[in-house]
Amino acid sequence: MSKNIKQLFDLTGKTALVTGGSRGLGFQLAQALGEAGAKVLLSARKADDLKESTAVLKASGIDADWISADCSREEDTRRLAAEAVKRVGHVDILVNNAGAAWGSPAETHPVDVWDKIMNLNVRGYFILSQEIATRSMIPRKSGRIINLASIAGLGGNPPGMTTLAYNTSKGAVLNFTRTLGAEWGKYNITVNAICPGFFPSRMTVGLFKDMGEENLIKRAPLGRLGDDDDLKGLCVLYASDAGKHITGQWMAVDGGVSIITVA
């Protein structure tokens, strides 16, 4: 029997783990999943930030908890997966959002910073996905993995932006999403990506200063930056039964920036 639209988007009884969930876009995604009915586990490096964000979610009626972990470290990532499954019994939805960025001309980009970005933005996604899948999703033949990529992974930079390692990592996340979606479809695990455009956050403070907020707004056909609600709908679509036939895909949420061809 088919479900009505409210049932398709309902996440009641589901559990979600959101990395980088204590602030910014990760917190917005955690809010969306919680508002749709899921129990939410937030993870990030700083316990104080996690406590504060979890309290905000609980105050709005969301069943929320937190686990501190650094997803750039393999042992910490594996511990996070084990503790998450122990804490909630199983993980239905994994949101790989923890990430880092760095601005530097390619010719002087520090190799150690390159490695740091790749370890968190790509290697961390792989290890946590593997751990959660083998501990929870594959045995239960069900799961949703949502990877945060970026429109920076879709092409090169405009003049003035020097984020080679970040762009490269997000391009890798897109192909990671496609390949994993193809391989894990047999387990009824969907794997999809969100590509945000320009959203105000701690990570983009430097970019907004260098490029000029008004200039970034002018680049978008919709004439605005992303706000606190713009990622929520797509996140819940990917996580819910409404998106059960979508896998290996990505969508840009960028006000139209990525559709512009520069002559």
C-alpha positions as CSV (number, residue, x, y, z in Angstrom):
1,M,0.0,0.0,0.0
2,S,1.3,3.4,-0.9
3,K,2.0,6.0,1.7
4,N,0.7,9.6,1.8
5,I,3.2,12.4,1.5
6,K,3.4,13.1,5.2
7,Q,4.2,9.4,5.9
8,L,6.9,9.4,3.2
9,F,8.8,12.2,4.9
10,D,8.2,11.0,8.4
11,L,11.4,9.9,10.2
12,T,9.7,8.8,13.5
13,G,11.6,5.8,14.9
14,K,14.7,6.4,12.9
15,T,18.2,7.3,14.3
16,A,20.7,9.7,12.7
17,L,24.4,10.4,13.3
18,V,25.5,13.8,12.1
19,T,29.2,14.7,12.1
20,G,30.2,18.3,12.4
21,G,26.7,18.7,13.9
22,S,27.4,21.2,16.7
23,R,27.2,24.3,14.5
24,G,26.7,25.6,11.0
25,L,25.3,23.5,8.2
26,G,25.6,20.3,10.3
27,F,23.4,21.7,13.0
28,Q,20.8,22.7,10.4
29,L,20.8,19.2,9.0
30,A,20.5,17.7,12.5
31,Q,17.6,20.0,13.2
32,A,15.8,18.9,10.0
33,L,16.2,15.3,10.8
34,G,15.0,15.8,14.4
35,E,12.1,17.9,13.3
36,A,11.0,15.1,10.9
37,G,11.0,12.7,13.9
38,A,14.4,11.1,14.1
39,K,16.5,10.7,17.2
40,V,19.7,12.6,16.5
41,L,23.3,12.0,17.7
42,L,25.6,15.0,17.1
43,S,29.3,14.6,16.8
44,A,32.1,17.1,16.7
45,R,35.5,17.7,18.4
46,K,34.4,20.1,21.1
47,A,32.3,18.8,23.9
48,D,31.1,22.3,25.1
49,D,29.8,23.1,21.6
50,L,28.0,19.7,21.5
51,K,26.4,20.2,24.9
52,E,25.1,23.6,23.9
53,S,23.7,22.5,20.6
54,T,22.1,19.3,22.0
55,A,20.4,21.5,24.6
56,V,18.9,23.7,21.8
57,L,17.6,20.6,20.0
58,K,16.1,19.1,23.2
59,A,14.5,22.5,24.0
60,S,12.6,22.3,20.7
61,G,11.4,18.8,21.5
62,I,14.0,16.8,19.5
63,D,15.4,13.6,21.1
64,A,19.1,14.4,20.9
65,D,22.4,13.3,22.3
66,W,26.1,13.8,21.5
67,I,29.5,12.1,21.2
68,S,32.7,14.0,21.0
69,A,35.1,12.7,18.2
70,D,37.7,14.0,15.7
71,C,36.9,12.4,12.4
72,S,40.3,13.3,11.0
73,R,41.7,10.6,13.3
74,E,41.1,7.0,12.3
75,E,40.9,5.6,15.8
76,D,38.5,8.3,16.9
77,T,36.3,7.7,13.9
78,R,36.1,4.0,14.6
79,R,35.3,4.7,18.3
80,L,32.6,7.1,17.3
81,A,30.9,4.4,15.2
82,A,31.1,1.8,17.9
83,E,29.8,4.2,20.6
84,A,27.0,5.5,18.3
85,V,25.7,2.0,17.6
86,K,26.0,1.1,21.3
87,R,24.2,4.3,22.3
88,V,21.2,4.1,20.0
89,G,21.1,0.4,19.0
90,H,21.5,1.1,15.2
91,V,22.1,4.0,12.9
92,D,19.6,4.5,10.1
93,I,20.9,7.7,8.7
94,L,24.5,8.9,8.6
95,V,25.3,12.5,7.6
96,N,29.0,12.9,6.8
97,N,29.4,16.7,7.3
98,A,32.6,17.3,9.3
99,G,35.0,19.1,7.1
100,A,37.8,21.7,6.8
101,A,38.9,24.3,4.3
102,W,42.1,26.2,3.6
103,G,42.9,29.1,1.4
104,S,46.4,29.1,-0.2
105,P,47.8,29.5,-3.8
106,A,48.5,26.1,-5.3
107,E,52.2,26.9,-5.7
108,T,52.7,27.5,-2.0
109,H,50.0,25.2,-0.5
110,P,51.4,23.4,2.5
111,V,51.5,19.6,2.1
112,D,50.6,19.0,5.7
113,V,47.5,21.1,5.3
114,W,46.6,19.2,2.1
115,D,46.8,16.0,4.1
116,K,44.7,17.4,6.9
117,I,41.9,18.4,4.6
118,M,42.0,15.1,2.7
119,N,42.0,13.1,6.0
120,L,38.9,14.8,7.3
121,N,37.0,15.6,4.1
122,V,37.5,12.3,2.3
123,R,39.2,9.6,4.4
124,G,37.0,10.4,7.4
125,Y,33.9,10.0,5.2
126,F,35.1,6.6,4.0
127,I,36.1,5.2,7.4
128,L,32.9,6.3,9.1
129,S,30.6,5.1,6.3
130,Q,32.4,1.7,6.3
131,E,32.1,1.4,10.1
132,I,28.5,2.4,10.3
133,A,27.5,0.2,7.4
134,T,29.2,-2.9,8.6
135,R,28.0,-2.4,12.2
136,S,24.5,-1.4,11.5
137,M,23.2,-0.9,7.9
138,I,24.4,-3.9,6.1
139,P,23.2,-6.4,8.7
140,R,19.8,-4.7,8.7
141,K,19.7,-4.3,4.9
142,S,18.8,-0.7,5.3
143,G,20.5,2.7,5.5
144,R,20.8,6.3,4.3
145,I,24.2,8.0,3.9
146,I,24.2,11.7,3.1
147,N,27.5,13.3,2.2
148,L,28.2,17.0,2.3
149,A,30.0,18.0,-0.8
150,S,30.0,21.6,-2.2
151,I,29.6,23.4,-5.5
152,A,33.4,23.9,-5.1
153,G,33.7,20.2,-6.1
154,L,31.9,20.8,-9.4
155,G,34.6,22.9,-11.1
156,G,37.4,25.4,-10.8
157,N,37.4,28.7,-8.8
158,P,36.6,32.2,-9.9
159,P,39.6,34.7,-9.7
160,G,40.5,35.4,-6.1
161,M,39.6,32.0,-4.6
162,T,42.5,29.7,-3.8
163,T,41.0,26.6,-2.3
164,L,42.6,23.8,-4.3
165,A,42.7,21.2,-1.6
166,Y,39.1,21.9,-0.5
167,N,37.8,21.7,-4.1
168,T,39.7,18.5,-4.8
169,S,38.3,16.9,-1.6
170,K,34.7,17.8,-2.5
171,G,35.2,16.5,-6.0
172,A,36.4,13.3,-4.5
173,V,33.3,13.2,-2.2
174,L,31.0,13.3,-5.3
175,N,32.7,10.3,-6.9
176,F,32.8,8.6,-3.6
177,T,29.0,9.1,-3.4
178,R,28.4,7.7,-6.9
179,T,30.6,4.7,-6.5
180,L,29.4,3.8,-3.0
181,G,25.8,4.2,-4.0
182,A,26.4,1.7,-6.9
183,E,28.2,-0.8,-4.7
184,W,25.9,-0.7,-1.7
185,G,22.6,-0.7,-3.5
186,K,22.4,-4.4,-3.0
187,Y,22.1,-3.8,0.8
188,N,19.3,-1.2,0.3
189,I,21.7,1.6,1.4
190,T,21.3,4.8,-0.5
191,V,24.2,7.2,-0.8
192,N,23.6,10.8,-1.9
193,A,25.3,14.2,-1.7
194,I,24.3,17.8,-1.0
195,C,26.4,20.5,-2.7
196,P,25.8,23.8,-0.8
197,G,26.7,27.1,-2.3
198,F,27.5,30.2,-0.3
199,F,26.1,29.9,3.2
200,P,27.2,32.1,6.2
201,S,29.3,29.9,8.6
202,R,32.5,30.0,10.5
203,M,34.2,28.2,7.6
204,T,33.1,30.9,5.1
205,V,34.0,34.0,7.2
206,G,37.4,34.4,5.4
207,L,35.9,33.8,2.0
208,F,33.1,36.3,2.5
209,K,35.8,38.9,3.6
210,D,38.1,38.2,0.6
211,M,35.4,38.0,-2.1
212,G,32.9,40.5,-0.6
213,E,29.5,39.3,0.5
214,E,27.7,41.6,-2.0
215,N,29.8,40.2,-4.8
216,L,28.8,36.6,-3.9
217,I,25.2,37.6,-3.7
218,K,25.4,39.2,-7.2
219,R,26.8,35.9,-8.6
220,A,23.6,34.0,-7.6
221,P,20.6,34.2,-10.0
222,L,18.3,34.2,-7.0
223,G,20.3,37.2,-5.5
224,R,20.8,35.8,-2.1
225,L,22.9,33.7,0.2
226,G,21.7,30.4,1.7
227,D,19.9,30.6,5.0
228,D,19.2,28.3,7.9
229,D,16.3,26.5,6.2
230,D,17.6,25.9,2.6
231,L,19.3,22.5,3.2
232,K,16.6,21.0,5.3
233,G,14.2,19.8,2.7
234,L,16.8,18.0,0.6
235,C,18.3,16.4,3.7
236,V,15.0,14.9,4.7
237,L,14.2,13.8,1.2
238,Y,17.4,11.8,1.0
239,A,16.9,10.4,4.6
240,S,13.3,9.4,4.2
241,D,11.1,6.9,2.3
242,A,10.4,9.8,-0.1
243,G,13.9,9.4,-1.4
244,K,14.2,5.6,-1.3
245,H,14.7,5.3,-5.1
246,I,17.4,7.9,-5.2
247,T,21.1,6.9,-4.9
248,G,24.5,8.0,-6.1
249,Q,23.1,11.5,-6.8
250,W,24.0,15.0,-5.9
251,M,22.1,18.3,-5.9
252,A,23.4,21.8,-5.7
253,V,21.7,24.1,-3.2
254,D,23.3,27.4,-4.3
255,G,20.8,29.9,-5.5
256,G,21.7,29.0,-9.1
257,V,25.4,29.9,-8.9
258,S,26.5,26.6,-10.5
259,I,24.3,27.0,-13.6
260,I,26.1,30.2,-14.7
261,T,28.6,29.9,-17.5
262,V,31.2,32.6,-17.4
263,A,31.9,33.9,-20.9
